[in-house]
């Protein structure tokens, strides 16, 4: 590829991202490995790593590897130079964490939310971030990532729809920018969860994944070769509102305006509504009393996951379950229904994992969304450019 004309500063920024990305994925690594992986010359790598060591983004380990020539110390990501904040927004609280460059949580704070009016939620999120910063040392705050339940247009900074917040087309990123003087990235719960999963797990590097989340609402994250596929206005993964009615039951109205969406059967909201319709306790779900409703929810969820998975053929499928929906009957039933859909020999079953999807996990994932940008240069469509060459 012919290098595009660009300023030296831009080229340096791109090369730094490539170098940091190799260390993130494989660290601790030798400079020689960085050179061979990025295609940059040893001299350029020495120059870039020197700058990154100076800024604290990289540190030298005590491990010395003899690479044939001069023994060299290995490099790994620094832990003090920068932090990123992540906030998980719900209708009740803004839960913030601060993570270091390695994705380790170094501070947490929970700020109650009195109203779901967007400006008030933005103020609570800012307050939560400020509180975590009081626990941080002199690190630089890279930015704030925010996870919100619903459909989020990350590029436009708009929450397109959030049932739990009662929001439609809320320009939440610009509201946050008014109260936070750093870059802000917003994303859905499930995409934040997926980023938190992907960023520091070398096993998932470049993989295709489908991540399904089950909580008050349902969501899915489509990961293509290690990157989230967002689709038109961020609506990819919207399997919650696919039609699953078969005309046998009374119709189940969905909060989206349609009827018989998967959401009405397999989300906590849908399960609660069906339990209430059957005359049992409002809002509470009892796995023994409501076994039939939960079994139905599990079957529909498992089949829907398999349908999506067959279309896409990922190596791995993850079901992320929120604490309020963590019924063994649901997760085991959904997995069984999922596997039950793979009966043909020519359709291998993807690896299937259930994971806990706690609020703090989502806040960390939102922070990882910010961190991820440090390691990404390819958004500009450029390759590593050797200035010496
Ligand atoms: Zn719906």
Boltz pocket constraint, residues with backbone or C-beta under 6 A from the ligand:
constraints:
  - pocket:
      binder: B
      contacts: [[A, 240], [A, 241], [A, 254], [A, 255], [A, 256], [A, 257], [A, 258], [A, 259], [A, 261], [A, 263]]
      max_distance: 6.0
